[in-house]
Amino acid sequence: MSGRRKIYILLMRVLMIVCTVLTASLTAFLLGYVMIKGVPHITWELLTTKPSYLENRIGILPDILNTVYIVTATLFIVLPLGVGAAIYLTEYARNKKVTAVIEYASETLSGIPSIIYGLVGMLLFSNNFGTSLLAGALTLVIMNLPTVMRTAQESLKTVPAGYREGAFALGAGKWRTIYTVVLPGCVDGIITGCILSVGRILGESAALLFTAGFAHALNNIFEGLSSPGATLTVALYVYAKEEGEFGVAFAIAAILMVMTLLINMSAALVGKRFAKRRSI
C-alpha cells in the first residue's frame, strides 16, 4: 500500500471520528441542557393539576391526558389502514405499476411539511368535526400512514417465501396463510413502526395548532376527542411563546425528551425480542 493511500485512509478515519464525536456531543448537549433547565421545574402539582388563573396555578394534567387521547385515537385508525395497505401491496397486488405509484405517493406524503398537513386537516376535518382532538387525530393519521405502511411492507418482505409455500402445501388459503404464518413472522417490524409513529405523534405541534386547538380543559376520552385540547408539544409552544413561562416550557420539554428516549428504547428492545424469538 502506497504512502498516499495510507494518508488518505488515516484522514478519512479521523474525519469519521470527528463527525461521530460532534454528533454525540450535540445530542448530549441538547439533552443535558433541556434536563438541567426543565427538571427543577417538574413538581407533583404541575403533573397532577389543571391550570387555574384564579389561583395562579399552572398544571399540565389536561395536556398529558390529551396527548394520551390523541395517540390512542391515531393508532386505533392508522394501524389497520397502514398494515392492511401493506398486506395488499405485498401479498395481493399484481399490477407492479400501480404498486409503484402507490409506494411513490406514500413516500411523497412522508416528505410533506407538517404545516401543510395542518392546513389541509383544518379545511377537511376541523370544518366538519370542529376544532377538536378528533380532527387532530385524523390529521395525524394521514401524516403517519406512510410510516406505518412502509414499515409493515418492508417487514412483510422479510418473511421467507418458503413459509408461504409450506402453508399452501398444507392446504391453507391465502388469508389464513397471511394471518397464521406471515404476520407472526414480521410482527416485530410492525410493532417497531407503531412505536416510532407514537414518537412522531408526540413531537407534532404545527398540524395540531390548526386542528386540535390549545385548550387546557380536563375531560374524559369521549369528551376530549370532541373538544379542543392542547397536547404536550402544543402546551410547550403556548407557555413559551404566548405566556412567557419558560420554566414550565422546559419542564414539558424534559418530559417529552424522556418519553422519546423511552419510546426509542422500547422500539429497539421489542425488535430484538421478536427477532430472537423468530430465530429460535
C-alpha positions as CSV (number, residue, x, y, z in Angstrom):
1,M,0.0,0.0,0.0
2,S,1.4,3.4,-1.0
3,G,2.1,6.2,1.4
4,R,-0.5,8.4,-0.2
5,R,-3.1,5.7,0.2
6,K,-2.3,5.3,3.9
7,I,-2.6,9.1,4.4
8,Y,-5.9,9.1,2.7
9,I,-7.3,6.2,4.9
10,L,-6.0,7.9,8.0
11,L,-7.6,11.2,7.1
12,M,-10.9,9.5,6.4
13,R,-10.8,7.7,9.7
14,V,-10.0,10.9,11.6
15,L,-12.9,12.7,9.7
16,M,-15.4,9.9,10.7
17,I,-14.3,10.0,14.3
18,V,-14.7,13.8,14.4
19,C,-18.1,13.5,12.8
20,T,-19.1,10.9,15.3
21,V,-17.9,12.9,18.3
22,L,-19.6,16.0,17.0
23,T,-22.9,14.3,16.6
24,A,-22.7,12.6,20.0
25,S,-21.7,15.9,21.6
26,L,-24.6,17.8,20.1
27,T,-27.0,15.2,21.3
28,A,-25.6,15.1,24.8
29,F,-25.5,18.9,25.0
30,L,-29.2,19.2,23.9
31,L,-30.3,16.5,26.2
32,G,-28.3,17.9,29.2
33,Y,-29.4,21.5,28.6
34,V,-33.1,20.6,28.4
35,M,-32.8,18.4,31.5
36,I,-30.9,21.0,33.6
37,K,-33.4,23.7,32.6
38,G,-36.5,21.6,32.9
39,V,-36.2,19.0,35.7
40,P,-36.1,21.6,38.6
41,H,-39.5,22.9,37.5
42,I,-41.2,19.5,37.4
43,T,-43.4,19.2,40.5
44,W,-46.2,16.9,41.6
45,E,-48.6,19.9,41.4
46,L,-47.6,20.6,37.9
47,L,-48.2,17.0,36.8
48,T,-51.5,16.4,38.6
49,T,-53.5,19.6,38.3
50,K,-55.1,21.7,35.7
51,P,-54.3,25.4,35.1
52,S,-56.2,27.9,37.2
53,Y,-55.7,31.6,36.6
54,L,-57.8,32.5,39.6
55,E,-55.4,30.5,41.9
56,N,-52.3,31.5,39.8
57,R,-51.6,27.8,39.3
58,I,-50.1,26.0,36.2
59,G,-50.8,22.4,35.7
60,I,-50.3,20.1,32.7
61,L,-52.5,17.2,33.6
62,P,-55.1,18.0,30.8
63,D,-52.2,18.2,28.3
64,I,-50.9,14.8,29.4
65,L,-54.3,13.3,29.0
66,N,-54.9,15.0,25.7
67,T,-51.7,13.5,24.4
68,V,-52.7,10.1,25.5
69,Y,-56.1,10.5,23.9
70,I,-54.8,11.7,20.6
71,V,-52.1,9.0,20.5
72,T,-54.7,6.3,21.2
73,A,-57.2,7.6,18.6
74,T,-54.5,8.0,15.9
75,L,-53.1,4.4,16.4
76,F,-56.6,3.0,16.5
77,I,-57.2,4.3,13.0
78,V,-53.8,4.3,11.4
79,L,-52.7,0.7,12.3
80,P,-55.5,-1.1,10.5
81,L,-55.2,1.2,7.5
82,G,-51.4,1.0,7.3
83,V,-51.0,-2.7,7.9
84,G,-53.9,-3.5,5.6
85,A,-52.5,-1.4,2.8
86,A,-49.1,-3.1,3.3
87,I,-50.6,-6.6,3.2
88,Y,-52.5,-5.7,-0.1
89,L,-49.4,-4.3,-1.8
90,T,-47.2,-7.2,-0.7
91,E,-49.4,-10.2,-0.9
92,Y,-52.3,-9.4,-3.3
93,A,-51.3,-6.7,-5.7
94,R,-50.4,-8.0,-9.1
95,N,-50.0,-4.8,-11.2
96,K,-46.5,-3.6,-10.5
97,K,-47.1,-0.2,-12.0
98,V,-50.0,0.5,-9.6
99,T,-47.9,-0.7,-6.7
100,A,-45.1,1.6,-7.7
101,V,-47.4,4.6,-8.0
102,I,-48.9,3.9,-4.5
103,E,-45.4,3.5,-3.0
104,Y,-44.2,6.7,-4.6
105,A,-47.3,8.5,-3.3
106,S,-46.7,7.3,0.2
107,E,-43.1,8.4,0.1
108,T,-44.2,11.8,-1.1
109,L,-46.7,12.1,1.7
110,S,-43.9,11.3,4.2
111,G,-41.9,14.3,2.9
112,I,-44.6,16.9,3.1
113,P,-44.1,19.6,5.8
114,S,-46.4,19.2,8.8
115,I,-47.8,22.7,8.5
116,I,-49.3,21.7,5.1
117,Y,-51.0,18.7,6.8
118,G,-52.3,21.1,9.4
119,L,-53.8,23.4,6.8
120,V,-55.4,20.5,4.9
121,G,-56.7,19.0,8.2
122,M,-58.2,22.3,9.2
123,L,-60.1,22.5,5.9
124,L,-61.2,18.8,5.8
125,F,-61.7,17.8,9.4
126,S,-62.0,20.9,11.5
127,N,-64.7,22.4,9.3
128,N,-66.7,19.1,9.6
129,F,-65.9,18.0,13.2
130,G,-65.0,21.3,14.7
131,T,-61.6,22.2,16.2
132,S,-61.1,19.1,18.3
133,L,-58.7,16.3,19.2
134,L,-60.5,14.1,16.7
135,A,-59.7,16.4,13.9
136,G,-56.1,16.4,15.1
137,A,-56.0,12.6,15.3
138,L,-57.4,12.3,11.7
139,T,-54.7,14.7,10.5
140,L,-52.0,12.7,12.3
141,V,-53.4,9.5,10.7
142,I,-52.6,10.9,7.2
143,M,-49.2,12.0,8.4
144,N,-48.3,8.6,9.9
145,L,-49.9,6.4,7.4
146,P,-46.8,6.3,5.1
147,T,-44.6,5.4,8.0
148,V,-46.7,2.5,9.2
149,M,-47.4,1.3,5.7
150,R,-43.8,1.3,4.5
151,T,-42.5,-0.3,7.8
152,A,-45.1,-3.0,7.6
153,Q,-44.5,-3.6,3.9
154,E,-40.7,-4.0,4.4
155,S,-41.4,-6.3,7.4
156,L,-43.7,-8.5,5.2
157,K,-41.0,-8.8,2.6
158,T,-38.6,-10.2,5.1
159,V,-40.7,-13.3,5.7
160,P,-39.2,-16.1,3.5
161,A,-41.3,-17.3,0.6
162,G,-40.8,-20.9,1.8
163,Y,-43.1,-20.2,4.8
164,R,-45.9,-19.2,2.4
165,E,-45.3,-22.2,0.1
166,G,-45.3,-24.6,3.1
167,A,-48.6,-23.2,4.3
168,F,-50.1,-23.5,0.8
169,A,-48.8,-27.1,0.6
170,L,-50.7,-27.9,3.8
171,G,-53.9,-26.7,2.2
172,A,-54.2,-23.2,3.9
173,G,-55.9,-20.5,1.9
174,K,-54.4,-17.1,1.1
175,W,-55.7,-15.2,4.0
176,R,-55.1,-18.0,6.5
177,T,-51.5,-18.1,5.4
178,I,-51.1,-14.4,5.9
179,Y,-52.9,-14.4,9.3
180,T,-51.2,-17.5,10.8
181,V,-47.8,-17.5,9.1
182,V,-46.8,-14.2,7.5
183,L,-48.0,-11.7,10.1
184,P,-46.5,-13.6,13.1
185,G,-43.2,-13.7,11.2
186,C,-43.0,-10.0,10.8
187,V,-44.8,-8.7,13.9
188,D,-41.5,-7.2,15.2
189,G,-41.2,-4.8,12.4
190,I,-44.9,-3.8,12.6
191,I,-44.6,-3.1,16.3
192,T,-41.4,-1.1,15.8
193,G,-43.1,1.0,13.2
194,C,-46.0,1.5,15.6
195,I,-43.8,2.7,18.4
196,L,-41.9,5.0,16.1
197,S,-45.2,6.5,14.9
198,V,-46.0,7.2,18.6
199,G,-42.8,9.2,18.8
200,R,-43.7,11.3,15.8
201,I,-47.2,11.9,17.2
202,L,-45.7,13.1,20.5
203,G,-43.4,15.5,18.7
204,E,-46.0,17.1,16.4
205,S,-47.3,20.6,17.1
206,A,-47.7,22.6,13.9
207,A,-50.5,20.4,12.5
208,L,-52.3,20.3,15.9
209,L,-52.3,24.0,16.3
210,F,-54.5,24.2,13.2
211,T,-56.8,21.3,14.0
212,A,-56.9,20.4,17.7
213,G,-56.5,23.9,19.3
214,F,-54.8,24.7,22.6
215,A,-57.4,24.4,25.3
216,H,-56.4,23.1,28.7
217,A,-59.7,21.6,29.8
218,L,-59.8,18.4,31.8
219,N,-62.1,15.9,30.0
220,N,-62.5,12.1,29.7
221,I,-61.6,10.5,26.4
222,F,-65.0,10.8,24.8
223,E,-65.5,14.5,25.7
224,G,-61.8,15.2,25.0
225,L,-61.9,13.8,21.4
226,S,-64.9,16.0,20.6
227,S,-63.4,19.1,22.2
228,P,-60.4,21.4,21.6
229,G,-57.3,20.4,23.5
230,A,-53.6,21.0,23.8
231,T,-51.1,18.2,23.7
232,L,-47.8,18.5,25.5
233,T,-46.0,19.9,22.4
234,V,-48.7,22.5,21.8
235,A,-48.7,23.4,25.5
236,L,-45.0,23.9,25.3
237,Y,-45.5,26.3,22.5
238,V,-48.2,28.2,24.3
239,Y,-46.4,28.5,27.6
240,A,-43.1,29.6,25.9
241,K,-44.4,31.8,23.2
242,E,-47.7,33.2,24.4
243,E,-47.3,33.3,28.2
244,G,-43.6,33.6,28.7
245,E,-43.5,30.7,31.2
246,F,-40.1,29.3,30.1
247,G,-39.7,27.2,33.2
248,V,-42.9,25.3,32.5
249,A,-41.9,25.0,28.8
250,F,-38.6,23.5,29.7
251,A,-40.3,21.1,32.2
252,I,-42.6,19.9,29.4
253,A,-39.6,19.6,27.1
254,A,-37.8,17.4,29.6
255,I,-40.9,15.2,29.9
256,L,-41.1,14.9,26.2
257,M,-37.4,14.1,25.9
258,V,-37.7,11.3,28.5
259,M,-40.8,9.9,26.7
260,T,-39.0,10.0,23.4
261,L,-36.0,8.2,24.8
262,L,-38.3,5.5,26.4
263,I,-40.1,5.1,23.1
264,N,-36.9,4.6,21.1
265,M,-35.6,2.2,23.7
266,S,-38.8,0.3,23.6
267,A,-38.7,0.0,19.8
268,A,-35.2,-1.4,20.0
269,L,-36.0,-3.9,22.7
270,V,-39.2,-5.1,21.1
271,G,-37.4,-5.5,17.8
272,K,-34.6,-7.5,19.4
273,R,-37.0,-9.7,21.4
274,F,-39.1,-10.7,18.5
275,A,-36.1,-11.2,16.2
276,K,-34.7,-13.5,18.9
277,R,-38.0,-15.4,19.2
278,R,-38.1,-15.8,15.4
279,S,-34.6,-17.1,15.2
280,I,-35.3,-19.9,17.7
